Structure formats: structure tokens, C-alpha cells
Amino acid sequence: MHFRDHKKSHASNSQRLSIGEAFNHKPKRLSSLFASSSSAHDLRHLELEKEKEDTTSPRGVLEAFMKEFDSHHQSESHESEVSCPSTSARSHWTKFFKLWKKKSFKRLGSLPPLSVPKIPKWKSRSSRENQALCKLYNFRSLVTFSLSDIRHATNNFSNENLIGRGGFAEVYKGCLPDGQLIAVKKLSKGTTDEKTAGFLSELGVIAHVHHPNTAKLIGCCVEGEMQLVFELSPLGSLGSLLHGSDKNKLNWSRRYKIALGIADGLLYLHESCHRRIIHRDIKSENILLTDNFDPQICDFGLAKWLPEQWTHHNVSKFEGTFGYFAPEYFMHGIVDEKTDVYSFGVLLLEIITGHPAVNDFQQSVVLWAKPLLDANHIKDLIDPSLGDNYDREQVGCVVVTASLCIDQSPILRPRMSQVVTLLRGEDHVLRSTKASRGRPLQRTYSQELLDAQEYNSTKYLRDLKRHEQLALAA
Ligand SMILES: Nc1ncnc2c1ncn2[C@@H]1O[C@H](COP(=O)(O)OP(=O)(O)OP(=O)(O)O)[C@@H](O)[C@H]1O
């Protein structure tokens, strides 16, 4: 288990937390929820080893790809005696991954500089090492940047170019020689091992993801600090607009468009992507906005891949963002699509009400909104800054969807395909198709668990309160 600094450049109370941070200096109390006997170091070690062996985790998949990459490379060497110009760059990557594998618990920082892959120039998109990398990351064209390319683009990481700061990284605005605007996510927090693991995990997921509503990775750089290079989302995060001084930019039709776009992006991650991806940190700060207010889901640092046959995944390390946790996650460490659906419900409440997930007084928007939702007092929920300028039907659809998404019971929460239908007001389609063609609602493991404990509404609210009190007591 590791502890991170979570200062954000945009004021926010709902910051990503590790278990220790969520309860501020009371890690033992909560770590016992998921794993009672191990020390923090042992736990982290077990977690890393488990992830490396687990071919379903992003890093496990990287391992599998590396094996494939090695065997491909060996068979190529047998075929040709002549080495291509990119062989040395490729072997740097191979060494980098091998060292990471071997030294996952030793300091990579103590390795000689040559151990870090040498990066070809950013223009070398078609070079063979890039092709090999693309193969490694699901055959997509990625650019490998040199540190000097990045320095040049970001005005040497100047403070004026700093546009975001998260729990793991600083994000700098930049401009490539061809005029393309970029956002460079420089992983700068934690130990070298943690940074390497975080970099590979995020890269391993984001490079597989291609959808209009997910952040666009252009490439990466592993010289100096590890850096991911994205297309710039000029309007920044939804959180910064929704809770900052530019709130007036977010009229109702934009908010509705954003809600639909995020739902489409999440549906893609859960059901249409090459692999089944659970994001695990859906929140307004992790939704970026293009010039046209098209939302893009970003920050795949906590994302998990779930094999098709798994009902859920149990995590022993509690990470995420206070205010967005589904009850089954913070009580039992259960992760599946429905934990993302819950967080999406909280995000919808933010969009409707304009309230942050957790305010300065640590009050949760869920606890505030629930009585109003139950009493159908929709008018009292709506962000006063919208006045009467909203489409009643659309607001109705978003309110109903939010209310279903934050249901205490995961089985009663809709799947993302149902969420999309509900948000568009096409739930009559849902009702008529559910009986005939739709997948039957399956009881999930988390449902059984919650039922077994007679997890009722009163207990749910008590748990939320307890969660809040623990955080406040810190
Ligand atoms: N492509 C981008 N375009 C514009 N701004 C961006 C981009 N990527 C990130 N940012 C800004 O940087 C912030 C931090 O980025 P990100 O969430 O990826 O970092 P993190 O360290 O993983 O954060 P967290 O603590 O949530 O895990 C975002 O909230 C956003 O404001």
C-alpha cells in the first residue's frame, strides 16, 4: 500500500485517496477492512507480484505481450542476419521492461542511465521500434518522444504551462513543432517503482482505448521522468468548470451533452472495448472537455481489466476518490461495472445540482440529494445558476438515471447500456426489449453478499455517515 500526495491545482475536496489518505493517518483501521494481517510493504509486494502474474491486469498483459514480443524478435533475428537501424532502440525497450520485471521491488533509479530506453525522434512514427511498441499496445500508432522534444514543447516544463496537478502527476500544456497542442502528464509522485508501475498500468490501458469520449494518447517518453503525451483538451476538466468561476459556460444543453458523452464512453469501456475495462475513478476532474464540450474520460491510472467470466474483482488496496465510492467497494473492496455506474450516478448529481461530490464541510452530494430524489423534488435539486433555462424532459431523464445509478444495491443499478437508453429518454424501448431480447439481470456476487448481510437502506446511510465521520475525525 502506498501513500500519495493529493494536492490538485483546481480546488477540489473529492481527491483520489489511498486508504491511508481517505482516513488521514488511520491506515490500519481501514486496511483491516480488506487485508488485516500484512504490513504495508508486504501488501504492496503481494499486490505487485499478483498483478504481474495476473494476465488480466494491465501489467500482466504487458508481461504477456513482452513474451510475445521477445519470441517475435527472436524469430526475426533467425530470419535475418542483418540488424535493422532500430534494433538498438528496440532492445532498450526490451531491457526497460525486463529491468522493470526484475527490479519491481528494487530501486530502478539506481540503474545506470543506459538502462532507460533510448528514444527515437518524435517524427519517427513509422520506425520499426514504434511498430513493435504499437504491437505491444494493441497495434496502435504511438509516438515515442525524446525528453528534449518534450522540454521544447512545454517551454521546459515552465510553471505557465502547468495546467493540472493530480495525485500522481503534473500535467503541462505543450505545442509540437507541427502546431499540435498536447498535454504532457509527467508522473512525478511516489517512488521510482511506483511511478514505473503507474506509468505501465496507465499506458497498458489507455493505449487500448479508442473512442470519441476517451482521452487521446499520442505517445510517451521514458527519458527522465515517465511521461504520457495526450491531445490537449482545451477547456480542462468538467470539475474545474462546474465548480470554478466559469460555471456560466455550462448551460443545460451542454451539461446534457456531456452526460450523454460520458455515458457513451463508459459503455464503450464496459461493453464494446477490446477488453472489459473498469475505470475505478470516474469523477468530474477526470472528464476533460474539448472545444465543443465533448467529454473525454481520462486518467486510467486505477483502471482494471476484468476477464469476461469474472463476476467481479476484489481489491486489497483501497484507492479511488472520496465521495464517489460505491458501498460494496468501500465495505468489501468489490470492483465491477456497477462500481463505475455508482460513481457515474454521483457525477450526474454534480451535473444536475452544481454541488461537488463532497463539499468544504465534507457533506456528500448523495446524502444531500437522496431525500429530494425520494420525494421527487426535482426543482430543489437543480443548480440555481441555471435559473429556469433547462429542458424539463431532459432534466427528468438525468434525475431518474442518477437516482438509479446511486442505488445501494448493485443489481438494481442499471448497466451502462441501460443508462444510455434512460438518459436519452428511450426507456420505453428498454422496457419492451428487456423481457424479450435483453440479457436477464444476473445476481452478482456483491448482491449476494449484501443480501446475506441484510444490507438495507438504513444500513447504507449509516455506512455512508460512518465513512464521512471517519474522514472527518482524521
Ligand atoms: N489532455 C488533457 N488536456 C487538458 N488538461 C488535462 C489533460 N490531461 C490532464 N489534464 C488536467 O490535469 C489534471 C490531472 O490529470 P490526471 O487526472 O490524469 O492526473 P492524476 O495525477 O492521475 O490525477 P488523480 O489524482 O485524479 O489520479 C486533470 O484533472 C486536468 O485538469
The ligand as an ORCA input file, in Angstrom:
! r2SCAN-3c Opt
* xyz 0 1
  N      -5.313     16.002    -22.069
  C      -5.505     16.969    -21.154
  N      -5.878     18.200    -21.547
  C      -6.083     19.197    -20.637
  N      -5.936     19.041    -19.314
  C      -5.557     17.837    -18.856
  C      -5.310     16.732    -19.745
  N      -4.964     15.655    -19.009
  C      -4.998     16.062    -17.731
  N      -5.347     17.358    -17.612
  C      -5.502     18.134    -16.368
  O      -4.638     17.613    -15.362
  C      -5.404     17.134    -14.244
  C      -4.718     15.919    -13.637
  O      -4.640     14.874    -14.620
  P      -4.852     13.350    -14.212
  O      -6.196     13.211    -13.544
  O      -4.610     12.499    -15.383
  O      -3.684     13.192    -13.132
  P      -3.599     12.191    -11.907
  O      -2.341     12.536    -11.147
  O      -3.712     10.798    -12.398
  O      -4.873     12.641    -11.067
  P      -5.653     11.862     -9.924
  O      -5.166     12.391     -8.617
  O      -7.094     12.181    -10.176
  O      -5.359     10.430    -10.116
  C      -6.809     16.869    -14.811
  O      -7.805     16.948    -13.803
  C      -6.928     18.002    -15.830
  O      -7.290     19.208    -15.187
*
